[in-house]
Amino acid sequence: GVQTCALPISSPVLDGRLLTAVHNPAAVSSPWQSAVIPGDLLSQLGEKYGPTKRRHNYLPWYWRHFQDVREQVRTVVEVGVQTDRSLRMWEEFFPNAIILGVDIEPGCRQYEGGRRRILIGDQSDPVFLQKIVDEAGGVIDIVIDDGSHIVEHQLKTFDFLFPRLSTHGIYVVEDTGGALGDFELRTVNSLKDRKSTRLNSSHEWVSRM
């Protein structure tokens, strides 16, 4: 079924469908009764390309959720570009996918190339969000929201793009919680509220700082 994952910096709760992560040690508890250990393929690519996700220690968690589908994924949307480091990492990690980078800054067009495409616009604008869906061919396999980090934008983007996920789709929201000023965890709690009506099931576990 459809999965959704949210990855905040400050909230230490992880959920197999609604995933949140933190700056944390390499080995933490998980529902698989095993530690998340760096050194996997995605962490190696993080060393190669140096995206901020590596600095935040997100990549071992991404590996957990992406490793089994990496060759089946055809469309990846990453909201928030800034540099080409993350896009190039995803391009190599997902060998059969088109990587759609979304940013509000026109200068990010320079990062197009290979299987990387750049769309310029506002992630809170439904007209622009429809353009993303159209560019993806109507169905998206993975969405990674690393954009404005504004709660309202995160929720608007989720509400528009989540229904357009493929049946095996994964949705990620990075950088929520107190580190971004959302001390009430509005994004995380709002997405959890949607679980009863929009998600099939969830796993939840706590990572230890």
Secondary structure, DSSP 8 states (H G I E B T S, - for coil): ----EEE-SS--EEESSS----S--S----TTSS---S-SHHHHHHHHH--HHHHTT-HHHHHHHHTTTTTT--EEEEE--SSSHHHHHHHHHSTT-EEEEEES-GGGGGG-BTTEEEEES-TT-HHHHHHHHHHTTT-EEEEEE-S---HHHHHHHHHHHGGGEEEEEEEEEES-SGGGT-TT-HHHHHHHHTHHHH-S---EEE---
